[in-house]
Amino acid sequence: MLERHYLTSLFEPKSVAVIGASDRENSVGNILFRNIIESGYKGTLYPINPKHETVQGRVAYKSIEDIGARVELAVITTPPVTVPTIIEQCGRSGIKSAIIIAAGFSEAGHSGAALERKTLEIARSYGVRVLGPNCLGIIRPELGLNATFARVDAEPGNLALISQSGAMCSAVLDWAKSNRVGFSSVVSIGSTADVDFGEILDYLVYDNRTHYILLYIEGIRNARRFVSALRSAARIKPIILLKAGRHAAGSAAVHAHSGMVAGSDTVFDAVIRRAGVVRVTNVGQLFYASKALASKFRPQGRRLAIITNGGGPGAMAADRAGDMDIALAPLSDQTMAALNAAMPDTWSHGNPIDIVGDATPARYRDAIMAVAQDEGVDGILVMLSPQAMTQPMDVAQAVIDVSSQTSKPMLACWMGEEQVIAGRTALDDAGIPAFRMPETAIEVYHHISTYYRNQKLLLQTPEATSQITPQETEGARMLIEAVLQERRKVLSEMESKAVLRAFRIPVAQTMVARTPTEALLLAEQIGFPVAMKVDSPDVVRKTEAGGVRLKIINAPAVRTAYHDIMERVQKRHPEARINGISIEPYISRPNGRELMIGVVRDPIFGPLITFGSGGAEVEIFRDHAIALPPLNRFLVQDLIRSTRASQLLGQYHTMPPIDMDALEEVLLNISEMVCELPWLQELDINPLIVDEAGAIAVDARIVVDYAGTTGDRYSHMAIHPYPAHLIQTWELADGRTVTIRPIRPEDAEMEQEFVKGLSDESKYYRFMDTMQELTRSMLVRFTQIDYDREMALVAVLPDANGNETQIGVARYASNPDGETVEFALAVTDSWQKHGIGRKLMTALIDTARVKGFRAVVGDVLSTNTKMFRLLSSLGFAIHPHHEDPGVKRVVCPLRTP
């Protein structure tokens, strides 16, 4: 059953009360109340002001409790100190949504933070959801609702803007007005004390008026909810994001404005890559990117061909492409031949393709067709500068005509104004994004090609990447727990390598000597040559501390190195605790490349995996890329390609290419380690030596700390991994095996066929609707889940070739209270009465219980007697529905056995 979203009263209120509505010119209460009236709000409007009988010609009430009718939304424009009392009045009056306009809460220091906490405690006790404080308000143009104190209104459209800055909302609205850009919603969320980005994104995904979502972000409070909602929404609707705080000064400004920490910009970039979102750096790019997404512009790669009638503009475009890491596509021999045959001898004979200032519409057409056949070209930028013989409108028409003959994505730059504006408008109207300046066109190409690349990353659902068993990793867990019990957090090199070895990461054998004599014995046992390194939890950079000696070839050298290391380290780090000297084989690989793999813990987004160049010069070259775990092979390859070090991993001078599978395997196992060890705070493998024979971790350092215990084994991660531990098999009486497992994105076609195969009665019982098949958006929502706030378990029958047929599905999604989940169950008609539904529901209930939810609830049609029998046997209580007599409410309390 499709119920109203719990934020409906915020976004679609049938009645609004403005508390603090005023006749005083230029006051917030005056401007906001007038905006609602002048925007043509279709609902009932109540001004609240205890000092006046009327406000702006309307009867005023002394308090919200005096109205005597149901009010859905309260907009509070009074000073901060009055807000707790007003929220309590709203709660007693049954209001479920409130907007707090005033500043002076957590961003104002300790007293403001205390006021904010008190306000939220009262709101939660009454079930009132709060937007703000310190916000501009909300605009819903289709409803005629402008509940803001902005000086400009928004036109209706299909863009939704969510912004943490009210000033940014005002600036965007002003820009949009002059550029004829319309909105479905404009939401200023302020300091996100209660309602946050995640919840608003959840609402907008189901809002039919919204086709595209624009975000302005300063900081994130709840990383898991934000990433989960962002990834979920980005699967359905394109999201373009602008974030402040890219540099230190910007971060400081964010903190002063909202009281929030902006966080690492590099980390944020890694997050949005995995979320399938595109990030821009200014307001113009925000709208230009949305304009391009709204057209048929779909570049799947970054190799661009530039066609121009002027060398200067072409060079400008090429320079900006270089700035943004967009490759100018090398033209194939066939393309060169086609261009030579169709162009004058004076054409540029390269990319940018300068077809000379007197280029005719036919010449443009021929150039585009030649380039469009080139498989090495991912997109085409067609440029025109008005010259004496140029025909801007005729050329635009030629581009429009030829665009229908190729699938190659195309955008245009008609430079200038009066002579070219008609041609540029015609291109835009035909769905070909057209711009005034080459830099703008290149930026748009960068952003949209990045968007489609990130969409590929979004669809990756990493699951168990190796055959590492829990028994193998149990030793690593026990070791970490023992270290923490000893009140230590830094593992020794030997302990660190033991943890790595548990996750099948090749390591150099290491033993620790505490005396020169022990060092001699261990060196003889390991075999010369050996490497010797100081073993100290306080010395991170061992080489700089004088704590490393390599290629020691005999016993006298061991004794000398031992004393020398001790003396130098103690001199440079007199306070350092030294456990001893580690002895290990000296690894000599002439074709080896020294790399670095690390794990760091971001305070907002949790663990991150870093990869890049390693060795002693790692700080100098600063070549590393960041990825959010979990990773699969596709994501690992993307991480490797993101570094300069990747260029040295293939055939390089006389060195053969490395064993890339071995490197990828190490990164996959590191990802698994991060998922399974919530205690892991830092990991540094430097160097990891990789050559044609494989990979080996030469040095390693791990830092651990206590992990918060929750029902969710992956609560330490921003992105929930594929929960492979929930896979189970079940043997039927006839010997066939049914697998019950969490759903995957690649199950979309199987899920569609499953729903199509249900009888009309089964479809009606499942969806309470006469629908015949899932829409695309429903299919995406059903198969691309985050495994955190929702779960879907499918029952499948594998055949001899490994192909699967779905015979049932059970799913839940968390309710707004965060404590209960709503379930759904369907079993294909031919497999009913085989126990499939019972198995699925039992597994689903167990999953919800482990996650810490309080109850599983659902709505079941009163005529579905088979479902009631099953649910009763599973412990569900059956109640009348409070709104619909044709439906029963079923509830299964979840208690830990």
N, C-alpha and C positions, 0 to 999 in steps of 0.2 A: 504494500500500500504506500503510495507517495504522500508523505505528510509535509506540511509547511515547514520550511527551514526555520530554525529557531531565531535567525536574524531577519526574518520577513518583516517583523514589526519595526525594525530599524530602516530597512530599505523600501518597504511598501506600506507605510503607516496610513491607516484610514483616518487617524486623528492625531493632531500634534498640539502639545502645550508648550509655549515659550515662557519659561520662568525667568522673570527679569525683563520682559517686554517693556518697552519704554517709548515715551514721546520726546525724550531729550535728544536733540539733534546730535548726530555723530557718535552716539553711544553704541556699544555692541548690540544691546537689546533692541535699540531702535532700528539699526540697519538690518539686523537679522529678521526681525518681525516684518519689516517692510518688504524685504526680499521674498519672503514666503507669500505675502499677499500679491506682490507684483508679478511673481512667476506663475500665478494662476493655479495655485494648489487646489486640488479637487476635493480634498477631505475637509474635515472639521478642524477649525483652528481656534485655540484658546489662549489669550494673553493672561499671564499671571503677574500681578503687581499689587502688593498689599496697600500701596499709597494712592492708587488711582481707581476711579470708578470705570473709566474707559481708557483704552490705549489705541491710538490711531483709528478712532471711531468705532472700536469694538468693545463690547462689554468685557471688563476685566474681572478676574477672580483673585481673592486674597491669598489663596493657596491652592495647590493641586487637589487637595482633599475636598475643596468646596465645590468642585465641578459637578459631581454627582452622576457622571457618565463615564463610560470606559474610554480611557486615553491610551493609545498604543506607544507614542513616542514623546518623551520629555526632552526639550532642549534647554539646558541650564546656562544662563548668561550672567549669573550673579557672582560676586567675589568668592574666592576659594574657601574662606572661613565658613560661609553659609552652606556649602555643598553637602557635607555629611547629613545635616538636618533635612535638607531638601530630598536627598536620595532616600532617606527613611520615609518621608511622606509619600514619595513615589512608590516605594515598596508596599506601603499600607494601602495605596490606591490601586494596586494590581498592575502597575506599569512594568513592562518587561524590558524596555530599551530606553537608554538615556544618553544624551550627548552632553559632555562637559566642555564648555568653550574655554573657560578661564585657565590661565597659566598660574604658576605659584605652587606647584606640587613637588614631585621628586626632583625636578630640575632646579629647584630653588634652595636645596640644602636639606638639613636634618628635619627642621620643623615642617617643611613642605612634604617631605617623604612620610612623616608621621601622619599628616593630614590625609595623604593619599591612601595610606594603609587603613586608616579609620573609615574612609569613604568606601573602599573596596570590601571591607569586612561587612559593613551594613548592606551594601549592594548584594553580596553573595548570600547573606542571610535571607534576603527576600527574593532571590532569583532575578535580580535586575542586571542586565548586561550594559556595560558602560563603554561608549566610544570616547576616546580622549584620555585625560584632560589635555589642555593646551593644544586645541585643534581649531580648525576653521569651520568644520561642520560637514554637511553632506548635501549633494545636489543629485536629484533624479529628474532629468528634463522631461521624460515622457509622462511623469506624474505631476509635472508643474511644481515640483518641490525644490526650492532653493533655500535650505536651512543653513545658510552660511552668512558671514558678514563681509563677503567679498563684494567688490564694487562692480563686478561684471558677472553676468549669468552665463550658463552653458547652453549651446544649441543641442537638440537631440541628435544622436548618432550611435555608433556601435563600439566606441572606445570606452573602456572603464579606466579611470585614473585613481590609484590609491597612493597617497602621499603622507609621509610623516611630517612634512613641512607645510603649514598653511600658506606661507609666503610663496612657496613653490607652486602650490595650487593656483594662487592668484596670478602668478606670472604665466603659468601654462594656459589658464583660461584666457588671459589677455592675448597671448600668442595665437591661440586657437580661433578666437573671434575673427581676427584679421585674415586668417588662413582658411576660413570656412570649414573648420574641423568640429565635428559633433561628438557628444558623449552619451553613453548609457548611464554612467554614474561618475561622480567625482566624490571621493571619500578622503577627507583629511583625518588621519587617525592619531595625530599628536604623539604622545609619549607611550601609547599602546599599553596602558596600565592594565587593561582587561581585554577587550576585543582586539585581536592582533591581525597581522597580515594573513596568517594561516586560515583563520575563520572566515575572513572576508573573501579570500580566494575560493574557499569551499562554496560559498554562496554564489559567487559570480560564475563558477563553472556551470551552474544550473540556470543561470539567468539568460533567457533567450534573447534579451536585448543586447547582451554583451558578446561581441565577436573577438575582440582583442583586449588585452589587459596591459596597462602601463603602470609601472611601479617606480616610486621615488623612495629610496630607503636610506636611513641614516644609521640604524643599528638594529640588531635582532635580540629579542629576549629569550624566546624558546626555539632553539635551533632545530630540534627534532621535528617539532610541529611545523615550523616554517619550511624546512626542506621537504618534508612529506607533502604538505599542501602545494608547494611550488611545483614539485615533480608531478603530482596528481593533476593539477590544473594545466600544466604545460603539455600534457598528453592530449588535451582536448582543445585548448585555445592558445594561440601564440601569445607569449609574454615578452615584453621589452622592459628592460630594467635600467634605471639610472641610480647610482649609489654615490653618496657623498663620503668624504673621509678617505680618499685615495692616497693622500699624503699626510704627513704629521700635522700640518697646520689645519687641514680639513678635518682630521680626526678630533683635534682640540676644539674646533668650532662646533662639531656635532655634540661633543660632551657638554659644552657650555649651553647649547640650545636645548637639548632634550634630556640631558643627564645620562645618556646611553653611551656605551663603549662601541666605537665603530668596528673594531677588530682589524685583523690583518687583511689588507686588500688582496694580497696574493692568494690567501686562503679563500677569500670570498669568490675570486675568479674561478678557483677550482670547484667550488660548490655549484656556481651557476652553470659551469660546463656540464656537470652531471645532471643538472636539473632541466636541461633542454631549453634554456632561456638565453636570450641575447642581451648583452650589456652595452649601453651607449654612454657617452661622456658629457652630453649637453642636451638641452631641451629640443633644439632643432633636429638633432639626430634621432631623438625619441619619436618625433612625428614623421620624419622622413622614413625611418625604418618601418613604422606601422603602415605608412602609405605603400611602401614596397611590398610588405607582406599581404596587404589587401589586394594587390594585383596578382598576376600570374607569374611573377618573378620568383623562380625557384632554383637558384644556383646550387649544384651539388658538389662543387669543387672550387678551388681558388685560382685556377689558371685562366687569366683574363686576356682577351684580345681587344685592342683599342683601335677603332676606325675613326679617323679624323680628317678634316679638310684644312688643318693648320698645324704646322710643326710645333709651334709654341704651346698651344693648348694640349697637344698630345704629350709633350715633355712634362707639363705640369701634372697631368694625370698619371704618367709613369712615375714621377717622383713621389706622389702621394701613395701610389700602390706600393712602392718600396718601403715607405714609412710604415705601412700597415701589413707588411709581410704578404702581399698579394703578388703572386708570380705572373709576369707577362709570359703568356704561352708561346713557346717556340713553334714556329709554323712548319708544318710538314712539307716535304718536297712537292706533294700533290697540290697543297694549298698555294705554295710559291708559284708553281706552274700556272695555276688558274688565275692568280692575281697578275702575273706577268703578261698573260694573254689578254686580260680585260682592262688593265690599268695603263696610263701613259708611262713612258720610260722614266719619268721623273718621280714616280712614287717611291716611298721610303725603302722598299725592299726589306722590310723588317717590321717588328711589332714594338711600338705603335705603327699602325698602317696609315701613313699619310697619303691620302689619295688626291692631294693637291687642291689649291684654293678654288679652281674652277669646276670642282666636282659637280656633276649633274645627278639628278635623282637616279638615273640608270646606273651610273658608276657606283653610287652608294649601294644600290640593289645588288650589283655584281659582287662587290666586295663582301657584303654580308653573306651572300650565298656561298662564296668560296670559303670563308672562314667557318661557316656553320657546318660544313662537311668534315672539318678537322676534329678527329677524336681527342686531340690534345688540348682542345679549347673547351673550358667549362662554362664560360659566359662571354658576352659581347657588350662593350660600351661603344655606342655610336655617338660621335661628337660633331657638332656643327658650330662654326663661328661665322657670323654674317659678313660676307665679303662682296665685292662688287658684282660678281656673277652668281651669287648664291641664291637659291630658291627655297627658303626655309620651310614653307608650307608644303611644297611639292615633294621635297626630300622627306619630310615627316610622313606624308602619305605613302611614299615608297617604302619606308621602314615599316609602317603599319601593314602594308600589303605583304611584304616578305616575311614578317613575323609569323604569319599564319602558315607559312610553308616550312617552318623549322621548329623543333622543340627546344632549341638552344635558348637559354634565358638571356634576355636582352634588356638593357636600360639605356637611357639617352641623356645627353647634355646639350641643350640648345643655348649657347652662351649669348647673353645680352638681354634686351627687354623688348622694345617696341617692334623691331623687325621680326622677332622670333616667337613672341608670346602666343600667337595663334597656333603655330606649329607645336609648341611645347604643350599647350592645352589639348590639342588633338591627340598627341602621343599619350598623355595622361588618361584621357577619356577612353583610349583603346586598350588601357591596361599595361602600357609600357611606362614605367616610372621615368619621369623626365625632370631634369634639374637645370639650374642656371650655371652652376660652377662645377668644374671637373673634380675638385676636391670633395664636394658633397656627394657626387655620383660614386666616387671610389669608396668613400666611407660607407655608403649604403651597401655597395657590393660586399665590402668586408663584413658588415654586420649581418646581412642576410645569409651569406655563405657560412658564416660562423653559426648562425641560428640552425641551419640544417645539419651542420656537423654536430652541434650539441644535441640535436634531436636524436641522432644516431647513438650518442653516448647515453641519453636518457633511456633508450630502449634496452640497454644492457641490464640483465638481472643476474648478477654473479651468484653461483651456487658453489657447492663443495668442489674445489678445483683439483683435489688430489685424493689419493686413497689413504691419507693419514688417518689412523684409527684413534679413538679416544684413549685406548690403552697406551699408545705411543706418546701422547701428549700429557698423560696423567703425571709423568715424572716432572715435566716442566711446571705444572701447577703446584705439585708438592714442593719443589725447590723454591718457587717464589713465595709460597706461604711460609716456608721455613726461614727464608731471608727476612720477611716482614716480622716474624715472631722474634727474631734476633734484633729487632728495631733497626734494621738496615734497609736502605732503599736502592743502593747502587750495587749491582752484581759484579763480582770479579770477572775478569776475562774468561776464566775457566768456566764459571757458572753461566755467563752469557752464552758461551759457545755450546754448553750443554742444552740450553733452551733452544737455540737454533737447530741443533742436531735432532731434537725431538720433533721438529717440524721439517725434517729431511732437507735441511740446508747444509751443503757441504762446508765443513770448517777445517782449519788447520789444527792438528792435535796440539793441545797446550797443557803444560803442567807448571806448577809454581814451586820455585825453590826459595827457602827461607835462609839458607846459608850458602856460602861459596861451595862447600862440599856437596850439598844437595844439588846445586847447579851443575857441578861436574858429573855427578851420577846420572842426572836426567838427560844431560846432553849426550852422554855415551849411550844411554838407552834409546834416545830418539834417533841418534845418528847425525854426524856432521855433514854439511854445515848446518848451523842452527841460528835462530834469531832470538835475541834477548830483549825484553821490554819490562819496564817498571809496572808493577801491579798495585795500583792505588786508586781508591774511590775518589780522591781529590785531584787527580791529575788527568785532565781530559785530553790535552794536546801533548802526548808523550814525547814526540820528536822535539818540540820547542823546549820542553823541560829537560832535554838531554837524557831522556829515559829510554832510548832505543839504540840497539846495536845489531847490525845485520851481517850475515855471511861470516859467522865465526867458525873457524875451520879446525881448531884443536883445543885441547884441555887448558893449556896456559892462557890462551886468549879468553876462555870462559871465565877463569878466575879474575883476570884483569878487567873484563867487561863488567862483571858483577860489582866489584868495588867502585869502578868508574861511574856506573849508573847510580849507585847509592849516593856517592859523594855529590854528583852534579844535581840530582833531584833534590836532595836535602838542602843544598846550598840555594837553589832557586825557589824551592817551595818548603821552607823550614817547618810549616805547620801541617804539611801533608802527612796523612796516615799511609804507611807503606806496608803492604802485606808480604811483599817479597818480589822476586824477579821471575817473570814467566819465561819458560823455555819452550820453543816450538821449532819445527823444521823450517829452514830458510826456503821459501818458495821462490824458485827461479823459473819464470816462464817468459822466454824471449819474445813471444808473440802476445803476451798478456796485455790487456787494457785495464787500467786501474779505475774502478768505478766506486760510487758511494750509494748505499741504500740506508735510509733513515726512517724513523717514525717519531713524530712529535705530537704533542697533545695541545690542540688549540682550545682556549678557554670557552669559546662559543660553539665550535663545530666538532670538538672531540678529536680522535686520532686521525692523522694524515700520514701518507706515505710519500717520502721524498726520494728522488733518484737523480743522479747526475755524475759528473766527473769526480773522481776520487784521488787519493794520494795526498802527499804532504801539501800540495798547492791548492787544496779544495777551497780554502778561504779566498785565495787570490782570484781564481777564475769564476767562482760563484755561478757555476753552471748547474742548475738543478731545476726540476719541475716537481709539481705537487699534484697528488691525486687523492680523492676521498675513497677509502675502502668501503665496501668490498670491491675487489677487482676480478675481472675475468681476462681471458687472453686478449680480447679486443681492446679492453681498457689498458692492459699492460702495454700493448704495442703502441697505443696512443700516448702513454706516459713516456715511453722510451723515445718516440719520435719528437717529443716536445723539447728535447735537450740538444745542445750542440754536440755532446758526446756521441750521439747516435750516428753522426757522420763518420766516426772513426771505427765503427763496429763491423763494417763490411771489409771488403778487400782494401787494404791501406798500405801503399808502397809495396814492400816485399812481404808484408804480413797477410796471412789468409784471413778470411772472415771468421768472426767468433762463432761459437755454438749458440745461436740465438735462442734455441729451445731451452738450453740450460739456464740462460739469463732470465727468460720469461718464467721458467719454473720457480726460480728463486723468488721472484717478485710475487708470484701467485701464492707461494707458501708463506711469504711475509704477510700478505693480505689475510691469509687464514689465521696466522698467529695473532694479528691485530683483532680479528673477530672473536677469537676464542680466549684471549687473555685480557680481560678488562683491567687488570692491574698494570698493564704496560703503559708507562708514561713516556719513555724515550728509548730509542734504539738507534745505534750508530754502527753500521758495518762499513769500515773504511781502512784499507781498501778491500773491495770485492774484486778479485782478479779473474778475468774471463778471457779465454782464448779458444782456439779451435777444439780443444779437448774438454772444455767444460768450465765450471765456475767454482771458486773456493773463497770462503770468507776468511781473510787473514787476521783481521782484528775486529773485535766486537765489544760493545758496551751497552748494557741495558739498565735502565732506571725503572723501578716499580713503586707503586703506592697502593694503599688500600682502596678497593673499589666499593662504591655504594651497592648494597644488596637490594635488588628488586626482583619482581617476578620475571622480568624481561632479561634474558641472557645477553641481549645486544643493546641494552639501554645506554651504553657508553658511546654509541655510534650515531652519527647524523643520518646515515642511510642504512636501513635495515637490510641485512643480507637475505638471500633466498634461504628460507628455513629448512634446509635439507634434513635436519634431525626429525622433522615431522613425517617424513616418508615412511609408509608401512605397507606391507603386503599381507594379503589375506587369501587363503586357499579355500575355494568353494568345494562343495561335496563332490562335484563331478571332476575335480582335479585341476580346473582352471584357476588361474591366479589373478586376483584383482589388486591393483595398486592404488592406494590412497595417498595423494601428495598435494602440496600447495600448487596452485595454478601458476602458469608462466605466461609472459606476453605472447610467446609463439603458439600458445594454445587457442588463439583467437578463432582460427578457422574451425577447429574442433568444437569449440564452444558454440559457434554459430550453428553448426550442423546438429549439435545436441539439442539446441532450443527449437530448431526447425522440426526435429523429429518427435517432439513432445505432442501429445494429443491436445486438441483444443481445451479439453477439461483440465489437463495438467498445466497448460500454459495459464489458464484463468486462475487456477489455484495458486500458482507461483507468482504471477504478476498482477492479479486482480484486474486484468485488462484483456482485451481480445486481440492484442498484438500477435503478429505471425512470426516475426523475426526481430533480432536485436538491431537497433540502429548502430551506425558506426561509433557514435559517442558512447553508447551503452556498452558496446563490445570492448572499447578501450578501457572504460571504467571497470568492467568485469574482469579483464585479464591482466591489466597493468596496475597491480595494487602494490601498496608499500609494505605489507606484512606487519605493520606496526598498529595502525588504527583500524585495520581491516584484515580479514583473512578469508580465503576461498580454498576449500579442499575439494579436489575432483577425484572421482572414482573412475579409473580407466582400465580397459582390458587390452593388454598388448598382444599383437599377433606374432607369428613366427618371424616376420621381418623387422620386428621392433616398432611397427606402427601402432598407434593407440587409438582406441575408440572410447569416447566418454559415455558413461552410463549413469552418472549422477554428480551432483555438486551440492555442497553446503557452504554457506558463507555467512560472515557477520561483519558489521561495521559499527564502530563505537558511536554512542549517542553523545549529544552535546554535554551531558553531565560528566562525561569522562569515566563513569563508573559502571555503566551498563553497555551491552552490545545488542543490536537487533539482528536477528538471524533470518535466513531464507534457506529453503531446502527444495530440491527437485531431483527426481529419479525418472529415467526414461521408462515409459509404460511397460515395455516388455521385461524390464528387470525389477519391477515392483514385486513385493512379497518374497524377495530373496535375501532380505536383511541388509540391503545396501544402505537404505536410509538410516537404519539404526547405527551401522558402523560409522557413517559420515557424521551423524549428529554427536555420537559419543566422542569421536576424535575432535570435533569442533568445540564441544563443551570443555573437554580437557585442555585444549589450547587456550581458551578464554580464561579458564581458572588459573593456569600457570602465569598468564599475563597480568593477573591481579584484578580482573574485572569482578564486579559484585554480583551481576546477574545477567542471564541471557533472556531477552524478551522478544516478542514478535506478535504480529497480527495475523490471525488465521480466519478464513471465511467460515461462517457458522456451519455450512454444509459439508465441510471437509472432515468427515468423521474418521477417515483413515489416519489423517495427520493427528487428530486428537488422541486416538488410541496409542500411537507411537509416542507422542510427547508425554502423555500421562505416565507411561511406563518408564520414561526417562527422568521423571521427577518434576515435570512442569505443572504448575497450578494454572487453572483455566478461569478467567474472569470475564465479566461483561465488558464491552468496550464503552468508554465514557462518551463517545461521539456517534458511533455507528452500530446500530443493533444487529446488522448483518455480519458483524465481525466480532471475534473473541480475542481478548488480550491474554497471551500465555507468558508465564514467567517461571524461569528456573533459577533459584538462588544458587550461587556458587560458593561453597564453603570448603576450605582446605581440609582434607581428610585428617 
